[in-house]
Amino acid sequence: MFLKDMEGTLMELAEAPETRFRYVVWFDYTREAINQIQEGTLLAAPNFASDRSTKRYSVLEVTTFLPMHYALQAGMSGYPGFVVEAARSASMDWEAQESESTEDTTKIQAVAIPTGLEIIEPAGFSDLSGTPTLGPESNIAMAGSRVKILDSKWTNLVANNGIDQENEKNLTTIGTMARDPSVEVQIRIEELYRTHFAIFGFTGVGKSNLLSTIVAKVFRDADVPVKLVFFDLMSEYTALLLDQLLNSKIHGGILTVGQYTLPEGLFKYINKMPGAPDLESATDQLVQYTLLPKALLAHRGPLRLGLSDLISGHKLRFYHEAQSLTVFELFFSHRTSWGKDRRGANIENRNKIAKDVLKKHLSGGGYEQIVFTPELARTIREGLENALEVDKTFAEDYQPILIKLRELERETGRSYAAATTLSMIVQDLNSPESSSLWVIQGHNPDELRSFSKRLGEELYEQRRQKGLIDPLVSFIFDEADEFIRRDAIGSYKESAEIAQTLARRGRKFGLGLGIATQRIRYLDTNIMAQPHTYFISKLPRLSDRQAVAEAFGVSEELLNQTFKFRKGDWLLVSHDATGLEGVPLPIHTPDANQRIREWLESRYGSKY
């Protein structure tokens, strides 16, 4: 239960608003101890609920630690010769004490927080007549008490407290404890997505890598169909999720918004248009278009084969907006760019012109279900132009709609082999038959943001009206500051609105939200406060750390430990998805690049 020959003394406790209490523990210094006591180390300190029949230990988690030497406590303010000699003497003391502490001048100072749990040790445990158990903490730890370090077995029990790894379904191992690779940290997949999650970290810490890992683990371990809609602003997840996109059990693919997102030749090839290049040339264009992680550049050969399979397997799709737009959306919905600015004064009079024209050419109403054809777009456009000739009051107001109607005349009649409509995507996301992954990319960020709202609201409304709660769908926004900015205007407002809808009301219909960004201070604070699970890495900007601390009730002192993180290390905090509720756990997650390399080797090993 405890590591042998390694005990400390609880020297100080104080109240702390974010964690209830803050403890300071001193350990005798040895080189073995300094490698055992790290961020995330779990301690056991006797608490005031102990009595003659039962020993109760409060479980504490180390959040920071430092070796101390008495001779160096005065700093560099003394006589230089004495200070230098003291430092050299301290260095010898560090090296001399390998496994046994022989100097009273050296200590390890650990700062720890309560986990809310305690170990209950019955009397007679030392005689094997009782079994220790884990339960809610019943009192605070005693100052001056002897503090012990939990071994790997009990660290695992605490980290995964309340999770039945044998019988509980929809679990995945998100990573291992950063200080102890033998302790696997479990996470509940449904709670991760249904109650939303966030990933925060500076450039280079591996946010994209972690997102790829999370997606792959969920698809591998989920016991029920899971649907992910992934907004890929930088088009970098084609390679990072290639193994999932080519998984025959996962529906969906890469959906490009806007005809000019893909290179011209590639667009013609997937849509079987005249003048299309051959597969070889189309693949060359996709290779140039795809942003490859540095760690995978040496594997360009097999990646090229994978991208070719992506093309030939019809996993590159084109969002055919013209065949998705309904009459209601164009004329009466504020959800589209042609209707959102038409609210306000005289809205009834403005809409009366359109209603009169539509009533003349469309009998029976039902505008929400009517999709345009070339003939219908032309007929309505001509009728609207004639009406505006008679009454020119709102002629300028209707110009964007007239422009859109002319576009619909051209586009609705065109057939695209890779075309996908809004209704097709929503139907797939509501289907319980299989898991799905839609990676949404677009050359125009405004179009991508507008599309996120149209898709999100259509899915939300269908589920609300039909009372659907399954299958679970998560909308994941990479570079989230480009989608959910505070004080947003224009297309930023559209994506922020649907993110807010999902964050506040989506979970009861099985709709979740995932956000990842380094520019936290730009996020809408109303949305930031909604995730129940978050992964945090280095945040060098003070304003970003303050934004996280304020939104999630995490102290800045806790965030400081992330400065020492290496790639793949994350501070995991969850109120629902993990066993340790609301307590930060330093974890290490697998490298997604390694997963992709192994997958390429297994799929194309004989071809390169």
TORLOTI-791748 format. One record per residue (C-alpha): x, y, z; residue in three letters. Coordinates in nm, 3 decimals. Example, Ala and Ser with C-alpha at 12.3 -4.5 7.8 and 13.67 -1.06 7.14 Angstrom:
% TORLOTI-791748
- 1.230; -0.450; 0.780; ALA
- 1.367; -0.106; 0.714; SER
% end
This chain:
% TORLOTI-791748
- 0.000; 0.000; 0.000; MET
- 0.284; 0.240; 0.089; PHE
- 0.637; 0.274; -0.043; LEU
- 0.886; 0.148; 0.212; LYS
- 1.139; 0.369; 0.390; ASP
- 0.996; 0.688; 0.249; MET
- 0.800; 0.906; 0.491; GLU
- 0.750; 1.278; 0.529; GLY
- 0.607; 1.518; 0.785; THR
- 0.300; 1.737; 0.728; LEU
- 0.446; 2.074; 0.823; MET
- 0.169; 2.315; 0.727; GLU
- -0.191; 2.337; 0.617; LEU
- -0.388; 2.639; 0.503; ALA
- -0.726; 2.711; 0.349; GLU
- -0.733; 2.751; -0.029; ALA
- -1.042; 2.872; -0.221; PRO
- -0.993; 2.647; -0.525; GLU
- -0.893; 2.323; -0.351; THR
- -1.027; 2.372; 0.005; ARG
- -0.684; 2.316; 0.162; PHE
- -0.318; 2.346; 0.072; ARG
- -0.068; 2.118; 0.247; TYR
- 0.311; 2.144; 0.277; VAL
- 0.500; 1.819; 0.342; VAL
- 0.872; 1.777; 0.408; TRP
- 1.058; 1.458; 0.314; PHE
- 1.415; 1.365; 0.395; ASP
- 1.620; 1.415; 0.082; TYR
- 1.770; 1.123; -0.111; THR
- 1.823; 1.089; -0.483; ARG
- 1.578; 0.799; -0.484; GLU
- 1.314; 1.012; -0.311; ALA
- 1.349; 1.308; -0.549; ILE
- 1.269; 1.069; -0.836; ASN
- 0.965; 0.927; -0.653; GLN
- 0.811; 1.254; -0.536; ILE
- 0.685; 1.438; -0.843; GLN
- 0.372; 1.619; -0.962; GLU
- 0.089; 1.368; -0.936; GLY
- 0.244; 1.159; -0.657; THR
- -0.027; 1.049; -0.415; LEU
- 0.032; 1.077; -0.042; LEU
- -0.149; 0.938; 0.261; ALA
- -0.166; 1.153; 0.576; ALA
- -0.347; 1.048; 0.898; PRO
- -0.654; 1.263; 0.954; ASN
- -0.861; 1.370; 1.254; PHE
- -1.128; 1.105; 1.191; ALA
- -0.890; 0.828; 1.300; SER
- -0.973; 0.644; 1.624; ASP
- -0.859; 0.340; 1.815; ARG
- -1.040; 0.096; 1.587; SER
- -0.962; 0.256; 1.253; THR
- -0.677; 0.447; 1.099; LYS
- -0.789; 0.697; 0.835; ARG
- -0.550; 0.852; 0.587; TYR
- -0.643; 1.155; 0.379; SER
- -0.524; 1.104; 0.021; VAL
- -0.331; 1.408; -0.105; LEU
- -0.186; 1.483; -0.447; GLU
- 0.148; 1.656; -0.493; VAL
- 0.117; 1.960; -0.719; THR
- 0.472; 2.092; -0.693; THR
- 0.797; 1.995; -0.523; PHE
- 1.145; 2.139; -0.470; LEU
- 1.466; 2.012; -0.305; PRO
- 1.580; 2.245; -0.023; MET
- 1.922; 2.297; 0.131; HIS
- 1.953; 2.498; 0.452; TYR
- 2.283; 2.651; 0.342; ALA
- 2.115; 2.799; 0.032; LEU
- 1.803; 2.942; 0.194; GLN
- 1.959; 3.289; 0.223; ALA
- 1.995; 3.301; -0.154; GLY
- 2.275; 3.503; -0.318; MET
- 2.261; 3.802; -0.085; SER
- 2.558; 3.709; 0.136; GLY
- 2.933; 3.746; 0.093; TYR
- 3.011; 3.597; -0.252; PRO
- 3.289; 3.369; -0.129; GLY
- 3.066; 3.218; 0.141; PHE
- 2.770; 3.182; -0.098; VAL
- 2.976; 3.001; -0.362; VAL
- 3.130; 2.770; -0.103; GLU
- 2.785; 2.693; 0.041; ALA
- 2.653; 2.610; -0.308; ALA
- 2.943; 2.374; -0.376; ARG
- 2.893; 2.207; -0.039; SER
- 2.520; 2.166; -0.119; ALA
- 2.606; 2.002; -0.450; SER
- 2.812; 1.740; -0.271; MET
- 2.526; 1.677; -0.027; ASP
- 2.285; 1.617; -0.320; TRP
- 2.518; 1.362; -0.476; GLU
- 2.624; 1.183; -0.156; ALA
- 2.274; 1.088; -0.038; GLN
- 2.173; 0.815; -0.283; GLU
- 1.931; 0.596; -0.087; SER
- 1.987; 0.709; 0.273; GLU
- 1.944; 1.059; 0.416; SER
- 2.245; 1.155; 0.624; THR
- 2.217; 1.533; 0.632; GLU
- 1.960; 1.731; 0.828; ASP
- 2.031; 2.029; 0.605; THR
- 1.856; 1.877; 0.301; THR
- 1.481; 1.828; 0.255; LYS
- 1.225; 1.784; -0.022; ILE
- 0.935; 2.025; 0.008; GLN
- 0.613; 1.904; -0.152; ALA
- 0.296; 2.110; -0.187; VAL
- -0.017; 1.895; -0.201; ALA
- -0.395; 1.928; -0.234; ILE
- -0.675; 1.701; -0.106; PRO
- -0.836; 1.452; -0.344; THR
- -1.151; 1.422; -0.133; GLY
- -1.076; 1.056; -0.062; LEU
- -0.937; 0.867; 0.235; GLU
- -0.795; 0.521; 0.298; ILE
- -0.968; 0.340; 0.584; ILE
- -0.735; 0.096; 0.753; GLU
- -0.901; -0.131; 1.012; PRO
- -0.728; -0.218; 1.339; ALA
- -0.529; -0.532; 1.295; GLY
- -0.448; -0.466; 0.931; PHE
- -0.083; -0.521; 1.009; SER
- -0.183; -0.869; 1.131; ASP
- -0.376; -0.930; 0.802; LEU
- -0.709; -0.938; 0.988; SER
- -0.860; -0.646; 0.797; GLY
- -0.863; -0.499; 0.448; THR
- -0.810; -0.129; 0.373; PRO
- -1.082; 0.041; 0.172; THR
- -1.120; 0.370; -0.014; LEU
- -1.398; 0.616; 0.069; GLY
- -1.492; 0.985; 0.087; PRO
- -1.269; 1.194; 0.311; GLU
- -1.426; 1.244; 0.654; SER
- -1.187; 1.503; 0.801; ASN
- -0.871; 1.699; 0.727; ILE
- -0.517; 1.570; 0.764; ALA
- -0.333; 1.632; 1.090; MET
- -0.041; 1.877; 1.091; ALA
- 0.273; 1.711; 1.221; GLY
- 0.161; 1.362; 1.116; SER
- 0.380; 1.114; 0.930; ARG
- 0.296; 1.116; 0.560; VAL
- 0.345; 0.811; 0.337; LYS
- 0.361; 0.762; -0.039; ILE
- 0.108; 0.535; -0.211; LEU
- 0.240; 0.252; -0.428; ASP
- 0.128; 0.189; -0.788; SER
- -0.160; -0.040; -0.692; LYS
- -0.322; 0.216; -0.464; TRP
- -0.240; 0.502; -0.698; THR
- -0.441; 0.315; -0.963; ASN
- -0.732; 0.266; -0.721; LEU
- -0.741; 0.637; -0.640; VAL
- -0.695; 0.761; -0.999; ALA
- -0.976; 0.534; -1.122; ASN
- -1.194; 0.552; -0.811; ASN
- -1.555; 0.455; -0.884; GLY
- -1.478; 0.310; -1.228; ILE
- -1.558; -0.061; -1.262; ASP
- -1.299; -0.157; -1.521; GLN
- -1.429; -0.513; -1.550; GLU
- -1.800; -0.447; -1.593; ASN
- -1.835; -0.083; -1.697; GLU
- -1.877; -0.035; -2.073; LYS
- -1.753; 0.247; -2.295; ASN
- -1.423; 0.300; -2.115; LEU
- -1.092; 0.383; -2.274; THR
- -0.741; 0.424; -2.139; THR
- -0.670; 0.789; -2.213; ILE
- -0.310; 0.762; -2.094; GLY
- -0.090; 0.677; -1.798; THR
- 0.010; 0.871; -1.490; MET
- 0.298; 1.095; -1.595; ALA
- 0.511; 0.984; -1.297; ARG
- 0.410; 0.616; -1.307; ASP
- 0.358; 0.451; -1.650; PRO
- 0.220; 0.139; -1.481; SER
- -0.094; 0.330; -1.373; VAL
- -0.345; 0.354; -1.660; GLU
- -0.600; 0.633; -1.635; VAL
- -0.947; 0.535; -1.752; GLN
- -1.205; 0.771; -1.894; ILE
- -1.578; 0.726; -1.963; ARG
- -1.634; 0.785; -2.334; ILE
- -1.998; 0.894; -2.316; GLU
- -1.934; 1.139; -2.033; GLU
- -1.631; 1.280; -2.214; LEU
- -1.842; 1.372; -2.516; TYR
- -2.186; 1.430; -2.369; ARG
- -2.067; 1.676; -2.103; THR
- -1.814; 1.842; -2.338; HIS
- -1.435; 1.866; -2.326; PHE
- -1.164; 2.124; -2.390; ALA
- -0.794; 2.111; -2.479; ILE
- -0.578; 2.413; -2.395; PHE
- -0.208; 2.449; -2.466; GLY
- 0.049; 2.668; -2.637; PHE
- 0.192; 2.610; -2.986; THR
- 0.394; 2.289; -3.009; GLY
- 0.258; 2.107; -2.704; VAL
- 0.065; 1.858; -2.919; GLY
- -0.302; 1.964; -2.919; LYS
- -0.362; 1.814; -3.263; SER
- -0.176; 1.500; -3.162; ASN
- -0.395; 1.462; -2.851; LEU
- -0.717; 1.519; -3.048; LEU
- -0.615; 1.249; -3.295; SER
- -0.540; 1.013; -3.006; THR
- -0.875; 1.080; -2.837; ILE
- -1.069; 1.022; -3.160; VAL
- -0.884; 0.697; -3.234; ALA
- -0.930; 0.562; -2.880; LYS
- -1.300; 0.642; -2.879; VAL
- -1.365; 0.465; -3.209; PHE
- -1.160; 0.167; -3.094; ARG
- -1.317; 0.121; -2.751; ASP
- -1.672; 0.259; -2.774; ALA
- -1.933; -0.012; -2.726; ASP
- -2.199; 0.194; -2.906; VAL
- -2.193; 0.395; -3.232; PRO
- -2.025; 0.733; -3.189; VAL
- -2.050; 1.023; -3.434; LYS
- -1.786; 1.294; -3.459; LEU
- -1.809; 1.614; -3.662; VAL
- -1.460; 1.760; -3.677; PHE
- -1.407; 2.119; -3.797; PHE
- -1.055; 2.126; -3.939; ASP
- -0.970; 2.488; -4.016; LEU
- -0.605; 2.420; -4.109; MET
- -0.671; 2.095; -4.301; SER
- -0.416; 1.909; -4.086; GLU
- -0.625; 1.611; -3.977; TYR
- -0.631; 1.435; -4.314; THR
- -0.302; 1.271; -4.218; ALA
- -0.355; 1.260; -3.839; LEU
- -0.687; 1.074; -3.879; LEU
- -0.607; 0.881; -4.197; LEU
- -0.636; 0.543; -4.023; ASP
- -0.983; 0.632; -3.896; GLN
- -1.100; 0.780; -4.228; LEU
- -1.003; 0.457; -4.407; LEU
- -1.160; 0.232; -4.145; ASN
- -1.434; 0.039; -4.324; SER
- -1.645; 0.032; -4.005; LYS
- -1.656; 0.413; -3.981; ILE
- -1.883; 0.609; -4.214; HIS
- -1.826; 0.963; -4.335; GLY
- -1.507; 1.111; -4.474; GLY
- -1.360; 1.450; -4.551; ILE
- -1.631; 1.699; -4.642; LEU
- -1.511; 2.009; -4.826; THR
- -1.721; 2.323; -4.800; VAL
- -1.693; 2.545; -5.107; GLY
- -1.611; 2.436; -5.461; GLN
- -1.262; 2.589; -5.446; TYR
- -1.143; 2.417; -5.130; THR
- -0.981; 2.131; -5.321; LEU
- -0.737; 2.181; -5.611; PRO
- -0.922; 2.203; -5.944; GLU
- -0.795; 1.875; -6.087; GLY
- -0.873; 1.682; -5.770; LEU
- -1.221; 1.833; -5.754; PHE
- -1.286; 1.728; -6.113; LYS
- -1.157; 1.377; -6.048; TYR
- -1.376; 1.299; -5.746; ILE
- -1.679; 1.439; -5.930; ASN
- -1.602; 1.259; -6.262; LYS
- -1.602; 1.583; -6.457; MET
- -1.466; 1.639; -6.809; PRO
- -1.098; 1.726; -6.815; GLY
- -1.027; 1.542; -6.490; ALA
- -0.671; 1.411; -6.442; PRO
- -0.590; 1.047; -6.369; ASP
- -0.573; 0.907; -6.014; LEU
- -0.197; 0.952; -6.003; GLU
- -0.216; 1.325; -6.073; SER
- -0.517; 1.371; -5.844; ALA
- -0.322; 1.204; -5.563; THR
- -0.026; 1.435; -5.626; ASP
- -0.257; 1.733; -5.577; GLN
- -0.397; 1.591; -5.253; LEU
- -0.045; 1.528; -5.121; VAL
- 0.045; 1.892; -5.189; GLN
- -0.282; 2.013; -5.036; TYR
- -0.244; 1.803; -4.717; THR
- -0.056; 1.946; -4.418; LEU
- 0.171; 1.670; -4.289; LEU
- 0.310; 1.662; -3.933; PRO
- 0.690; 1.692; -3.923; LYS
- 0.714; 1.352; -3.758; ALA
- 0.546; 1.191; -4.063; LEU
- 0.738; 1.368; -4.340; LEU
- 0.978; 1.074; -4.367; ALA
- 0.679; 0.851; -4.441; HIS
- 0.553; 1.048; -4.740; ARG
- 0.557; 0.734; -4.958; GLY
- 0.307; 0.525; -4.761; PRO
- 0.105; 0.835; -4.677; LEU
- 0.066; 0.895; -5.048; ARG
- -0.078; 0.544; -5.085; LEU
- -0.322; 0.620; -4.804; GLY
- -0.432; 0.946; -4.965; LEU
- -0.481; 0.763; -5.293; SER
- -0.705; 0.512; -5.113; ASP
- -0.893; 0.806; -4.964; LEU
- -0.972; 0.929; -5.315; ILE
- -1.055; 0.594; -5.471; SER
- -1.260; 0.492; -5.166; GLY
- -1.494; 0.791; -5.216; HIS
- -1.396; 0.940; -4.880; LYS
- -1.351; 1.288; -5.028; LEU
- -1.692; 1.455; -5.043; ARG
- -1.821; 1.791; -5.163; PHE
- -2.095; 1.980; -4.979; TYR
- -2.355; 2.065; -5.243; HIS
- -2.514; 2.370; -5.086; GLU
- -2.742; 2.442; -5.381; ALA
- -2.914; 2.106; -5.336; GLN
- -2.939; 2.157; -4.960; SER
- -3.098; 2.502; -4.943; LEU
- -3.474; 2.515; -4.882; THR
- -3.712; 2.795; -4.973; VAL
- -3.771; 2.871; -4.606; PHE
- -3.399; 2.902; -4.532; GLU
- -3.342; 3.144; -4.817; LEU
- -3.633; 3.376; -4.749; PHE
- -3.733; 3.352; -4.385; PHE
- -3.459; 3.201; -4.170; SER
- -3.220; 3.432; -3.989; HIS
- -2.979; 3.136; -3.971; ARG
- -2.839; 3.204; -4.319; THR
- -2.627; 3.493; -4.443; SER
- -2.913; 3.599; -4.674; TRP
- -3.167; 3.629; -4.397; GLY
- -2.981; 3.721; -4.079; LYS
- -2.959; 4.094; -4.165; ASP
- -3.324; 4.122; -4.262; ARG
- -3.464; 4.136; -3.911; ARG
- -3.577; 4.451; -3.736; GLY
- -3.814; 4.729; -3.845; ALA
- -4.071; 4.649; -4.114; ASN
- -3.982; 4.281; -4.115; ILE
- -4.344; 4.187; -4.187; GLU
- -4.364; 4.426; -4.482; ASN
- -4.033; 4.299; -4.614; ARG
- -4.143; 3.938; -4.592; ASN
- -4.485; 4.014; -4.746; LYS
- -4.323; 4.067; -5.085; ILE
- -4.163; 3.723; -5.075; ALA
- -4.477; 3.558; -4.935; LYS
- -4.691; 3.698; -5.216; ASP
- -4.448; 3.573; -5.480; VAL
- -4.415; 3.228; -5.323; LEU
- -4.788; 3.192; -5.273; LYS
- -4.836; 3.259; -5.643; LYS
- -4.586; 2.995; -5.755; HIS
- -4.597; 2.741; -5.470; LEU
- -4.931; 2.612; -5.349; SER
- -4.973; 2.447; -5.013; GLY
- -4.678; 2.606; -4.829; GLY
- -4.437; 2.364; -4.669; GLY
- -4.146; 2.589; -4.749; TYR
- -3.922; 2.412; -4.492; GLU
- -3.920; 2.097; -4.708; GLN
- -3.899; 2.245; -5.058; ILE
- -3.552; 2.232; -5.210; VAL
- -3.473; 2.441; -5.517; PHE
- -3.455; 2.317; -5.875; THR
- -3.321; 2.529; -6.164; PRO
- -3.675; 2.592; -6.288; GLU
- -3.808; 2.683; -5.942; LEU
- -3.517; 2.921; -5.878; ALA
- -3.573; 3.093; -6.213; ARG
- -3.950; 3.119; -6.165; THR
- -3.921; 3.268; -5.817; ILE
- -3.643; 3.505; -5.923; ARG
- -3.845; 3.641; -6.213; GLU
- -4.153; 3.675; -5.994; GLY
- -3.954; 3.857; -5.727; LEU
- -3.794; 4.093; -5.981; GLU
- -4.138; 4.179; -6.119; ASN
- -4.273; 4.244; -5.769; ALA
- -3.979; 4.470; -5.685; LEU
- -4.037; 4.669; -6.004; GLU
- -4.383; 4.754; -5.872; VAL
- -4.273; 4.820; -5.514; ASP
- -3.906; 4.928; -5.493; LYS
- -3.912; 4.995; -5.118; THR
- -3.710; 4.687; -5.031; PHE
- -3.532; 4.633; -5.363; ALA
- -3.187; 4.676; -5.207; GLU
- -3.280; 4.443; -4.922; ASP
- -3.357; 4.163; -5.168; TYR
- -3.041; 4.193; -5.380; GLN
- -2.846; 3.921; -5.190; PRO
- -3.139; 3.683; -5.237; ILE
- -3.163; 3.759; -5.609; LEU
- -2.790; 3.689; -5.644; ILE
- -2.835; 3.361; -5.462; LYS
- -3.132; 3.265; -5.682; LEU
- -2.919; 3.316; -5.994; ARG
- -2.654; 3.092; -5.844; GLU
- -2.917; 2.829; -5.767; LEU
- -3.034; 2.837; -6.129; GLU
- -2.683; 2.740; -6.236; ARG
- -2.587; 2.496; -5.962; GLU
- -2.896; 2.297; -5.863; THR
- -2.912; 2.122; -6.197; GLY
- -2.548; 2.019; -6.195; ARG
- -2.467; 1.665; -6.092; SER
- -2.157; 1.601; -5.879; TYR
- -2.050; 1.243; -5.812; ALA
- -1.905; 1.340; -5.471; ALA
- -2.195; 1.566; -5.376; ALA
- -2.330; 1.543; -5.020; THR
- -2.626; 1.742; -4.894; THR
- -2.714; 1.867; -4.548; LEU
- -2.997; 1.617; -4.514; SER
- -2.763; 1.329; -4.602; MET
- -2.519; 1.428; -4.327; ILE
- -2.793; 1.474; -4.067; VAL
- -2.944; 1.139; -4.162; GLN
- -2.607; 0.971; -4.110; ASP
- -2.551; 1.144; -3.775; LEU
- -2.889; 1.022; -3.652; ASN
- -2.839; 0.667; -3.778; SER
- -2.765; 0.410; -3.504; PRO
- -2.617; 0.162; -3.751; GLU
- -2.249; 0.258; -3.730; SER
- -1.996; 0.513; -3.608; SER
- -1.918; 0.812; -3.830; SER
- -1.638; 1.063; -3.870; LEU
- -1.691; 1.379; -4.074; TRP
- -1.383; 1.601; -4.108; VAL
- -1.511; 1.937; -4.234; ILE
- -1.262; 2.153; -4.427; GLN
- -1.302; 2.478; -4.619; GLY
- -1.081; 2.734; -4.793; HIS
- -1.306; 3.014; -4.671; ASN
- -1.330; 3.034; -4.288; PRO
- -1.653; 3.234; -4.313; ASP
- -1.820; 2.955; -4.510; GLU
- -1.692; 2.697; -4.262; LEU
- -1.832; 2.891; -3.967; ARG
- -2.168; 2.944; -4.141; SER
- -2.186; 2.574; -4.229; PHE
- -2.122; 2.474; -3.866; SER
- -2.433; 2.666; -3.765; LYS
- -2.653; 2.527; -4.041; ARG
- -2.551; 2.170; -3.968; LEU
- -2.567; 2.209; -3.590; GLY
- -2.907; 2.374; -3.587; GLU
- -3.057; 2.129; -3.835; GLU
- -2.933; 1.836; -3.626; LEU
- -3.041; 1.995; -3.298; TYR
- -3.391; 2.078; -3.427; GLU
- -3.447; 1.729; -3.566; GLN
- -3.344; 1.570; -3.240; ARG
- -3.549; 1.812; -3.034; ARG
- -3.861; 1.759; -3.241; GLN
- -3.825; 1.380; -3.259; LYS
- -3.698; 1.336; -2.903; GLY
- -3.377; 1.161; -3.016; LEU
- -3.092; 1.118; -2.768; ILE
- -2.881; 0.858; -2.954; ASP
- -2.639; 0.804; -3.109; PRO
- -2.395; 1.035; -2.936; LEU
- -2.265; 1.317; -3.159; VAL
- -1.979; 1.551; -3.072; SER
- -1.895; 1.870; -3.262; PHE
- -1.519; 1.924; -3.227; ILE
- -1.375; 2.267; -3.309; PHE
- -0.999; 2.278; -3.360; ASP
- -0.858; 2.634; -3.345; GLU
- -1.169; 2.710; -3.141; ALA
- -1.086; 3.080; -3.111; ASP
- -1.175; 3.102; -3.481; GLU
- -1.526; 2.969; -3.410; PHE
- -1.641; 3.082; -3.065; ILE
- -1.492; 3.424; -3.006; ARG
- -1.640; 3.655; -2.747; ARG
- -1.817; 3.965; -2.883; ASP
- -1.838; 3.782; -3.217; ALA
- -1.985; 3.943; -3.529; ILE
- -2.051; 3.818; -3.880; GLY
- -1.979; 3.451; -3.941; SER
- -1.802; 3.433; -3.601; TYR
- -2.139; 3.499; -3.443; LYS
- -2.299; 3.213; -3.635; GLU
- -2.052; 2.949; -3.518; SER
- -2.049; 3.091; -3.165; ALA
- -2.430; 3.066; -3.149; GLU
- -2.440; 2.697; -3.240; ILE
- -2.151; 2.621; -3.004; ALA
- -2.345; 2.789; -2.726; GLN
- -2.658; 2.591; -2.812; THR
- -2.464; 2.264; -2.801; LEU
- -2.282; 2.358; -2.482; ALA
- -2.593; 2.460; -2.289; ARG
- -2.871; 2.242; -2.427; ARG
- -2.713; 1.975; -2.644; GLY
- -2.639; 1.709; -2.385; ARG
- -3.003; 1.616; -2.327; LYS
- -3.025; 1.526; -2.698; PHE
- -2.693; 1.342; -2.709; GLY
- -2.503; 1.634; -2.863; LEU
- -2.162; 1.727; -2.722; GLY
- -1.894; 1.989; -2.783; LEU
- -1.515; 1.966; -2.800; GLY
- -1.286; 2.269; -2.826; ILE
- -0.910; 2.300; -2.869; ALA
- -0.710; 2.622; -2.880; THR
- -0.404; 2.808; -2.756; GLN
- -0.568; 3.153; -2.760; ARG
- -0.797; 3.106; -2.464; ILE
- -0.847; 3.469; -2.377; ARG
- -1.037; 3.521; -2.704; TYR
- -1.300; 3.254; -2.629; LEU
- -1.660; 3.322; -2.535; ASP
- -1.654; 3.281; -2.156; THR
- -2.013; 3.151; -2.153; ASN
- -1.903; 2.855; -2.363; ILE
- -1.568; 2.812; -2.188; MET
- -1.735; 2.738; -1.857; ALA
- -1.946; 2.452; -1.998; GLN
- -1.693; 2.166; -2.052; PRO
- -1.672; 1.917; -1.767; HIS
- -1.343; 1.763; -1.883; THR
- -1.031; 1.953; -1.982; TYR
- -0.674; 1.878; -2.082; PHE
- -0.428; 2.157; -2.003; ILE
- -0.064; 2.195; -2.104; SER
- 0.183; 2.485; -2.112; LYS
- 0.021; 2.829; -2.116; LEU
- 0.302; 3.087; -2.103; PRO
- 0.067; 3.385; -2.141; ARG
- -0.061; 3.505; -1.804; LEU
- -0.392; 3.615; -1.955; SER
- -0.457; 3.261; -2.083; ASP
- -0.378; 3.105; -1.745; ARG
- -0.604; 3.355; -1.572; GLN
- -0.887; 3.276; -1.817; ALA
- -0.855; 2.902; -1.746; VAL
- -0.827; 2.954; -1.370; ALA
- -1.137; 3.175; -1.366; GLU
- -1.349; 2.953; -1.591; ALA
- -1.271; 2.621; -1.423; PHE
- -1.184; 2.717; -1.065; GLY
- -0.824; 2.594; -1.102; VAL
- -0.558; 2.788; -0.913; SER
- -0.269; 2.940; -1.106; GLU
- -0.034; 2.749; -0.874; GLU
- -0.178; 2.424; -1.011; LEU
- -0.123; 2.543; -1.367; LEU
- 0.241; 2.626; -1.298; ASN
- 0.332; 2.258; -1.296; GLN
- 0.252; 2.242; -1.669; THR
- 0.565; 2.448; -1.742; PHE
- 0.769; 2.134; -1.673; LYS
- 0.558; 1.913; -1.901; PHE
- 0.714; 1.738; -2.197; ARG
- 0.524; 1.660; -2.517; LYS
- 0.237; 1.426; -2.445; GLY
- 0.196; 1.540; -2.082; ASP
- -0.138; 1.692; -1.987; TRP
- -0.313; 1.805; -1.673; LEU
- -0.642; 1.614; -1.688; LEU
- -0.934; 1.750; -1.486; VAL
- -1.285; 1.607; -1.509; SER
- -1.605; 1.628; -1.308; HIS
- -1.773; 1.329; -1.477; ASP
- -1.551; 1.130; -1.711; ALA
- -1.272; 1.020; -1.474; THR
- -1.275; 0.843; -1.140; GLY
- -1.106; 1.125; -0.949; LEU
- -1.368; 1.399; -0.959; GLU
- -1.244; 1.755; -1.008; GLY
- -0.884; 1.679; -0.908; VAL
- -0.607; 1.752; -1.164; PRO
- -0.409; 1.446; -1.272; LEU
- -0.081; 1.482; -1.465; PRO
- -0.105; 1.216; -1.738; ILE
- 0.101; 1.113; -2.040; HIS
- -0.085; 1.028; -2.362; THR
- 0.032; 0.812; -2.656; PRO
- 0.191; 0.971; -2.963; ASP
- -0.058; 0.982; -3.252; ALA
- 0.228; 0.995; -3.502; ASN
- 0.350; 0.659; -3.375; GLN
- 0.000; 0.517; -3.418; ARG
- -0.012; 0.641; -3.778; ILE
- 0.337; 0.502; -3.851; ARG
- 0.240; 0.159; -3.718; GLU
- -0.083; 0.166; -3.916; TRP
- 0.102; 0.259; -4.237; LEU
- 0.345; -0.026; -4.176; GLU
- 0.065; -0.279; -4.125; SER
- -0.134; -0.161; -4.429; ARG
- 0.137; -0.075; -4.679; TYR
- 0.445; -0.246; -4.537; GLY
- 0.506; -0.454; -4.847; SER
- 0.460; -0.160; -5.083; LYS
- 0.741; 0.071; -4.971; TYR
% end
